[in-house]
Amino acid sequence: MRTSARVAWVLACALVALWGGFALWFQIPAGVALRSGMIGIWVLAGVLAMRAGWTPSRHWRSVLLFAGMFGLMLGWWSTITPSQDRAWADDVAQPLRAAVHGQRLVVENVRDFTWRTESDYDIRWQRREYDLAQLQSADLILSYWMGPAIAHTLVSFGFADGRQLVFSLEIRKQRGESFSALGGFFRKFETVLVAADERDIVRVRSNVRGEDVYLYRIHGLSQPDLQELLRAYVSEGDALLRAPRFYNTLTSNCTTVAFELMRRIAPGLPLDYRLLLSGYLDRYAFDMGGLTPGTDFQRLRERGRITGRALQAGDSADFSRRIRQDIPGIPKGSTQ
């Protein structure tokens, strides 16, 4: 028991030292040398505290020193709060601002960039109106950017007039920043909900960034369900405007938020490891009966891979129709 207690103490100190080291690295606004020095002092204090718990002669001063430093660390950590006011990157500069008036949805800033490269693009934010009575479909889009287990999740709503409105929860990068999955655990990025045109937000992933993109028709949602789901996205955007929050790689990301919104209309959806390994979210949706019935999963996945079609469609006006060709559950020649 004594040995187990010592091992537990060492592990606890190691975890605290590791967490604090990463927190300092991602949050201290200083050069590499200064941050490295501060992390070195912090880790040294942690090592001394580990040694104090392991050796027969207790070095309580080392324990008290590390405990005091940990208390200061927690106090400093509590002062790091999310903001709406930073020098945001162009593609996440405008958060979702939308309102529903009866059956009319008004979105003040739908992103409709024209992308040539990741650094060469035309900025365009548009005000658009949609008739919710014409809402006909919802599609699940997965864009693979880091191996088969990790994908970015988007939901695209289709209207009778052929327009698609895509919602994507993303990190809100500042100018010059790039995404870090590790930094996402340490309050490095705020969260933003973006509303966009498919020719922008799908094409930039498939045609510009070289990601592999899959699209599936979501099955089993009635027209009132579709409206409720879309309204849930509008509500989520409004909540983020009122109270900004940090992105978290594990607990508050593009997939977990989409799942929570879907749970508003399907409360029985179970938790599953595939909500964390988002690259397998399509299989989870299939197992839950949420994709086109009567078609096996392998065929859905084969036909749902739209990367090649997106590359061929380019910036054509009928991009949304062309990427949906031959996808099970979608009428031929239609987006709906």
Stockholm file with secondary structure:
# STOCKHOLM 1.0

chainA/1-336         MRTSARVAWVLACALVALWGGFALWFQIPAGVALRSGMIGIWVLAGVLAMRAGWTPSRHWRSVLLFAGMFGLMLGWWSTITPSQDRAWADDVAQPLRAAVHGQRLVVENVRDFTWRTESDYDIRWQRREYDLAQLQSADLILSYWMGPAIAHTLVSFGFADGRQLVFSLEIRKQRGESFSALGGFFRKFETVLVAADERDIVRVRSNVRGEDVYLYRIHGLSQPDLQELLRAYVSEGDALLRAPRFYNTLTSNCTTVAFELMRRIAPGLPLDYRLLLSGYLDRYAFDMGGLTPGTDFQRLRERGRITGRALQAGDSADFSRRIRQDIPGIPKGSTQ
#=GR chainA/1-336 SS CHHHHHHHHHHHHHHHHHHHHHHHHHHCCSCHHHHHHHHHHHHHHHHHHHHHHHSSSCCHHHHHHHHHHHHHHHHHHHTCCCCSCSCBCGGGSSCCCEEEETTEEEEEEEECCEESSSSCEECCEEEEEEEGGGEEEEEEEEEESSSTTCEEEEEEEEETTSCEEEEEEEEECBTTCCCCTTGGGTTCCEEEEEEECHHHHTHIIIIISCCEEEEEEBCSCCHHHHHHHHHHHHHHHHHHHHSCCBCBTTTBSHHHHHHHHHTTTCTTCCCCGGGTSGGGHHHHHHHTTCBCTTSCHHHHHHHHBCHHHHHHHTTCTTHHHHHTTTCTTSCTTCCC
#=GC SS_cons         CHHHHHHHHHHHHHHHHHHHHHHHHHHCCSCHHHHHHHHHHHHHHHHHHHHHHHSSSCCHHHHHHHHHHHHHHHHHHHTCCCCSCSCBCGGGSSCCCEEEETTEEEEEEEECCEESSSSCEECCEEEEEEEGGGEEEEEEEEEESSSTTCEEEEEEEEETTSCEEEEEEEEECBTTCCCCTTGGGTTCCEEEEEEECHHHHTHIIIIISCCEEEEEEBCSCCHHHHHHHHHHHHHHHHHHHHSCCBCBTTTBSHHHHHHHHHTTTCTTCCCCGGGTSGGGHHHHHHHTTCBCTTSCHHHHHHHHBCHHHHHHHTTCTTHHHHHTTTCTTSCTTCCC
//
